[in-house]
Amino acid sequence: MRAAIAIAIVCAAAPARANPADLFGIGARGPAMGGAQVAAADDATANYYNPALMARLDDIRIELGYQVALPALAVDNQQLNVDSARGMDINLAVPGKLGGARLAFGAALYLPDQQITRLRNQSAQQPRFIEYDNLPQRIMLAANIAMSVGDRLSLGAGISYMSSTKGAISLRGLIGLPQPDDSQLALAMDVDLKTIRYAVLGAAYRLKPWLDVGVSYRGGFKLVVDLAFGIRGDVGSPGQPPVVTNGHLDLTTISQDLFQPAQYTAGFAARLTPRFTLAFDLAYHRWSTFENPSAHITIDLDVGQFNDLVKIPPFSALPAPNFHDIVVPRLGMEWLAKQSEARALRVRAGYVYQPTPAPEQVGETNFIDDDRHVFSLGAGLELRHGLGEIVPRPLSLDAFVALTALEPRQHRKLSPVDPIGDYRSGGHIWSMGVLSRWRF
């Protein structure tokens, strides 16, 4: 019974976490420009930002990159030791023609370098940063297709995949009573990695030779963790008649491990001079569909003649988190600083303001989120003749660094006997990455 109680406590809640690609972007040019890429992406990262833009590429693109995010988030000036996020992103775009239409196929992969997948459960009342806490170690895969419609319009669509988890742990045999050390149990585990699919759609239109507009849709999803724990067997001492014959305990917990709101984005990219590009995106995030991520636990217990002595309280309904939809503006700039016949150097900057979708945590939940400002810088060096005869097409090396600053926020509890009490949240996150872009 003590083991069952411990498992119930461990499984009490699983924090909802955001996908690192949505938090920090993909590649190096996009994050350096604040993620304002729905009309500005000019490489294979269009797989993520707006697949329609792949139809404008003239050659095969293969891109390899690596990025790191280092959070420093705190409650009442106490660091919560939120995990870092590190991983490789790989992007591919293959353009071609079918009749008079331009076609392109693409794929994008985010591959964490720590674990393939990871779960972390906490107490339902434990304060956690709802988007950043224990950043997920997840594989993200996207496959897209794009085509041009005339000279100005291009369309794109695809499917993205995220990994989910379902598992069961079972113990069978003798449960020692009164000495737990006398237990003789066989352990069996069955854990599966599932996939969840969501749609990505995009369109781009060239209004003027110097002005592009774009729109995209990224489907919302939630990853659900479904875990089961069971003990079956007799209860008693070895060599003695059992106190309970064929008893069992079955515990299941279902929780929301990761949530992504549906996102609708519109934006433009304006080449104001031959050297300067200005990009702006405005995104609508449907956080109002966010559900309480705490675990829903069910317990089925049979201990024979002792059933009347065991009272399992009914499961209480989870309080609604009451998140609301938000609008996120993104601004990006790119300037051609130097160029020659052999090479070109571009510098980039970006800014994002993302208001929090979470209300002040005045009740029993502690799903923390603060308004945030993201400041980013980056640069890209293009070798216009590649690496000579080995790789004659242009080759680019890009890098970025970004600071996400969370505005300090006070959370005042309505109940004077709240077990957590009032607290103040805040912090910052440094993210950085590099990318090599190859053309063939």
Protein Blocks (a to p, Z undefined) as FASTA:
>chain_A
ZZmmmmmmmmmpccddddfklmnogajllmmnoopaklmccbfklmmmommlmmmpcbdc
dddddddddddddeehiaehiacdddddddddddddehjbccdddddddddfkbmbdcdd
ddfklccdfklgopacdddddddddddehjkbccddddddddddddddddedjdddfbfk
lpccdddddddddddddddddddddfbfkbccddddddddddddddddddeddeddehia
cfbghiacdddddddfbdcdddddddddddfbfkbccddddddddfklpccfbdcddddd
dehjmmmmpccddddddddekiacdddddddddddfbccfkbccdddddddddddfbdcd
fblbdcdcddddddddddddddfklnojmlmcccddddddddddddddddddfblkbfnb
paddedddddddddddddZZ
